[in-house]
Amino acid sequence: MITYRLIQITYLFLLEIIFASTNLVAQTNNDIFSTQNRIAFGNNLFCERDYLRAIDEFKFVLKSEWNDSLQFKIATSYLRMSDYNQAYKEYQKICKNSLLYEQSQYEKLRSLFKSENYSFLNNQVDKQILNSKLNSLQILRLRNSALLLEDKTLPEKNDFVSVYVENDKTKMSEFYNWKSKPPFKSPTTAAIMSALIPGSGKIYADEIGDGITAFLLTGLFTYLSVDKFNNNHNASGWLYASLAAFFYAGNVYGSATAVQNYNAGIKFNFDSKVKLFINDRNQFLPTPKHLCN
C-alpha cells in the first residue's frame, strides 16, 4: 500500500515537472521570437553585412507593425547589395512625415546614379529642387557629374563648376574640358591614311604592330603579283593580286574599326575615372548615420 502510494506521488511529481517545463519552453520560444528580439537580431545581421537575412527579419516585423527605421534599413540593404532598382522602390515607401524621409530622397538619387539611370536622375533632381527641402547644391553636384557620363551638351563651364567645393573644382574642371573636347580620333582619317599607305591608319589608332604587319603583307603580295605578271605567270599573278587586294581592303576597313575601338577605350577609361571620383565623394550626398549604433 505504501509502495503504491509512493508511485502515485512520484508520478504526479513527474507530471508537474513536465508541465512546468513545457510552459517554460513555450514562454522561452515566445521570448526568442518576440518583436524586440527579431529587431535586435535583424540589426545585428545588418551590421554584420548579412543583408539578405536582415531583410527577412525586418520584413517579418513590418507585417505586424510599421517601422520607418526598419524600412530604411531594408532599402539600404538592397542598395549595399547593388540591387539598385529594388533599393529605389523600397526608399519610396518612406512616408513624407517620417524623420527619415529627407535622407531617403538622397538615397533614391544615389540609387539612380549607381544604376546608371542618368536621364531619370536628371528629371528627379529637377523635381527635388522645385518641391523639396533637399540641399540644392548637393544634388546639383550629382546631376552635373551625371552629365559627364551622358551624351548630352554640358552647361557653361562656370555654371557647371561653380556648384562644387574648392577642393573639387580643379578635378571637375578637368573632366569638363575632356568632355567638351574629347581626344577622339577620326575613323575616316584612319581609313584614308591606310588607303594611301597601308598600315598607317592602324598606327594612327595606336595599333603599331598590326600597322607594320598590314604594310609588310600588302607590300609583299603586291610585289609578288607584279613579279609574276612580269614573268608571264598570270595565274600566280592573279592569285597574289587577289591576296594583295584582300589585305589592302581589310587594312582600310580594319583601320577605321581600330579607331572606333580606340575611342571606345578612352571613353571607358574617362567614365571609370569620373565614377571613381564621384563614388569617393559619396556622390556628393550626405550619408545615413547611426545605422549600426
C-alpha positions in Angstrom: 0.0 0.0 0.0 2.8 2.4 0.9 4.6 1.4 -2.3 1.5 2.1 -4.4 1.1 5.5 -2.7 4.8 6.3 -3.4 4.4 5.5 -7.0 1.4 7.8 -7.3 3.2 10.7 -5.6 6.2 10.2 -7.9 4.0 10.0 -11.0 2.2 13.3 -10.1 5.5 14.9 -9.3 6.9 14.0 -12.7 3.8 15.2 -14.4 4.1 18.6 -12.7 7.8 18.8 -13.7 6.9 18.0 -17.3 4.0 20.5 -17.3 6.2 23.3 -15.9 9.0 22.5 -18.4 6.6 22.7 -21.3 5.3 26.1 -20.1 8.9 27.3 -19.7 9.9 26.2 -23.2 6.8 27.8 -24.7 7.5 31.0 -22.8 11.2 30.9 -23.9 10.2 30.4 -27.5 7.8 33.3 -27.3 10.5 35.5 -25.9 13.0 34.4 -28.6 10.7 35.3 -31.4 9.3 38.5 -29.9 9.3 41.6 -32.0 12.0 43.2 -29.9 14.3 40.2 -30.3 13.7 40.0 -34.1 14.6 43.7 -34.5 17.7 43.2 -32.4 18.7 40.1 -34.4 18.0 41.9 -37.7 20.1 44.9 -36.6 22.9 42.6 -35.8 22.7 40.8 -39.2 22.6 44.2 -40.9 25.7 45.5 -39.1 27.4 42.2 -39.9 26.5 42.8 -43.6 24.3 39.8 -43.8 21.8 41.8 -45.6 19.5 39.1 -47.0 18.7 37.6 -43.6 18.4 41.1 -42.1 15.8 41.9 -44.7 13.8 38.8 -43.8 13.8 39.7 -40.1 12.8 43.3 -40.8 10.1 42.4 -43.2 8.6 39.9 -40.7 8.3 42.7 -38.1 6.8 45.1 -40.7 3.9 42.6 -41.3 2.6 43.4 -37.8 3.7 47.0 -37.3 5.2 49.8 -39.4 8.7 51.0 -38.6 10.4 53.7 -40.7 13.8 52.8 -39.4 13.4 49.1 -40.5 12.1 50.1 -43.9 15.0 52.4 -44.4 17.4 49.6 -43.5 15.7 47.2 -45.9 16.2 49.8 -48.7 19.8 50.4 -47.6 20.4 46.6 -47.6 19.3 46.4 -51.2 21.5 49.4 -52.1 24.6 47.8 -50.5 23.9 44.5 -52.3 23.9 46.5 -55.6 20.2 45.9 -56.3 19.7 49.5 -57.1 16.3 49.3 -58.7 14.8 47.4 -55.7 16.5 49.9 -53.3 14.8 52.8 -55.1 11.4 51.1 -54.7 12.0 50.5 -51.0 13.1 54.0 -50.3 9.9 55.2 -52.0 7.9 53.6 -49.2 9.2 56.1 -46.6 6.4 58.5 -45.8 6.8 62.3 -46.1 6.1 62.7 -42.4 8.9 60.4 -41.4 12.1 61.8 -39.9 14.0 59.6 -42.5 12.1 61.0 -45.5 14.7 63.6 -46.4 17.6 61.1 -46.3 15.5 58.6 -48.2 15.2 61.1 -51.0 19.0 61.5 -51.2 19.3 57.7 -51.2 16.9 57.4 -54.1 19.1 59.7 -56.1 22.1 57.7 -55.1 20.4 54.5 -56.3 19.6 56.1 -59.7 23.2 57.2 -60.1 24.6 53.8 -59.2 22.2 52.1 -61.6 23.4 54.5 -64.3 19.8 55.7 -64.9 21.1 59.2 -65.6 18.2 60.6 -67.6 15.7 59.7 -64.8 18.2 61.1 -62.3 18.2 64.4 -64.0 14.4 64.5 -64.0 14.2 63.7 -60.3 16.8 66.3 -59.4 14.7 69.0 -61.2 11.7 67.9 -59.2 13.6 67.8 -55.9 14.9 71.3 -56.5 11.4 72.6 -57.0 9.5 70.6 -54.5 11.7 69.6 -51.5 13.9 70.8 -48.8 17.0 68.9 -50.0 20.2 70.8 -50.3 20.1 72.0 -53.9 23.9 72.4 -54.2 24.5 68.8 -53.2 22.0 67.3 -55.7 23.2 69.7 -58.4 26.7 68.4 -57.9 25.4 64.9 -58.5 23.4 65.9 -61.5 26.3 67.8 -63.1 28.5 64.7 -62.5 26.0 62.5 -64.2 26.0 64.8 -67.2 29.7 63.9 -67.8 28.6 60.3 -68.3 25.8 61.1 -70.8 25.8 62.1 -74.4 24.4 65.5 -73.7 25.6 69.0 -74.1 27.1 70.4 -70.9 26.1 73.8 -69.5 28.5 76.7 -69.5 31.7 75.8 -67.7 31.4 78.5 -64.9 27.8 77.3 -64.2 29.0 73.7 -64.2 32.0 74.1 -61.9 30.6 76.7 -59.5 28.4 74.3 -57.5 31.4 72.3 -56.3 33.6 73.0 -53.3 37.0 74.4 -53.9 38.9 71.1 -53.4 36.8 69.5 -56.2 36.7 72.4 -58.7 40.0 71.6 -60.3 39.2 68.0 -61.0 35.7 68.7 -62.2 37.1 71.4 -64.5 39.5 68.8 -66.0 36.6 66.4 -66.5 34.6 69.2 -68.1 37.4 70.1 -70.6 37.8 66.4 -71.6 34.1 66.0 -72.1 33.8 69.2 -74.1 36.7 68.3 -76.4 37.4 64.5 -76.1 40.7 63.4 -77.7 38.9 61.1 -80.1 40.5 60.1 -83.4 38.7 60.1 -86.8 37.8 56.7 -88.3 37.7 58.5 -91.7 41.2 59.8 -91.3 42.4 56.4 -90.4 40.8 54.8 -93.5 42.2 57.5 -95.8 45.7 57.1 -94.3 45.6 53.3 -94.8 44.3 53.7 -98.3 47.3 55.9 -99.1 49.9 53.9 -97.1 48.7 50.5 -95.9 49.0 50.1 -92.2 49.4 53.8 -91.4 45.8 54.0 -90.2 46.4 51.2 -87.7 49.5 53.0 -86.4 47.3 56.2 -86.1 45.0 54.1 -83.9 47.9 53.1 -81.7 48.0 49.5 -83.1 51.6 49.8 -84.2 52.2 46.0 -84.6 49.1 45.5 -86.7 50.0 48.5 -88.8 53.5 47.2 -89.6 52.1 43.7 -90.4 49.5 45.2 -92.7 52.1 47.3 -94.5 54.5 44.3 -95.0 51.9 41.8 -96.1 50.1 44.2 -98.5 53.5 45.2 -99.9 54.7 41.7 -100.2 51.7 40.3 -102.1 51.7 43.4 -104.3 55.4 42.8 -105.2 54.8 39.1 -105.8 51.8 39.8 -108.0 53.8 42.3 -110.2 56.7 40.0 -110.4 54.6 37.1 -111.6 52.8 39.2 -114.2 56.2 40.4 -115.5 57.3 36.8 -115.9 54.1 35.9 -117.6 52.9 33.7 -114.7 49.4 35.1 -115.0 47.7 32.6 -112.8 50.1 33.2 -109.9 49.9 36.9 -110.6 46.2 37.0 -110.2 46.4 34.9 -107.1 48.8 37.3 -105.4 46.9 40.3 -106.7 43.8 38.9 -105.1 45.6 38.4 -101.8 47.1 41.9 -102.0 43.6 43.4 -102.7 42.1 41.4 -99.8 44.7 42.6 -97.3 44.5 46.1 -98.7 40.7 46.3 -98.3 40.9 44.7 -94.9 43.6 47.1 -93.8 41.4 50.1 -94.8 38.3 48.8 -93.0 40.3 47.5 -90.1 41.9 50.9 -89.5 38.5 52.6 -89.3 37.4 49.9 -86.8 40.6 50.2 -84.8 40.0 53.9 -84.3 36.4 53.2 -83.2 37.8 50.7 -80.6 40.4 53.3 -79.6 37.7 55.9 -79.0 35.5 53.5 -77.0 38.5 52.6 -74.9 39.4 56.1 -73.9 35.7 56.9 -73.3 35.5 53.9 -71.0 38.6 55.0 -69.1 37.2 58.5 -68.8 33.9 57.2 -67.4 35.7 55.0 -65.0 37.7 57.9 -63.6 34.6 60.0 -63.3 32.7 57.3 -61.4 35.6 56.6 -59.1 35.9 60.3 -58.2 32.2 60.7 -57.7 31.9 57.5 -55.6 34.9 58.6 -53.5 32.8 61.7 -52.7 29.8 59.5 -51.8 28.0 61.0 -54.9 28.3 64.4 -53.1 25.3 63.4 -51.0 25.0 63.1 -47.2 25.3 59.6 -45.9 23.0 58.0 -43.4 24.4 57.8 -39.9 24.0 55.7 -36.8 22.5 52.7 -38.7 24.6 50.4 -36.6 24.5 52.2 -33.2 
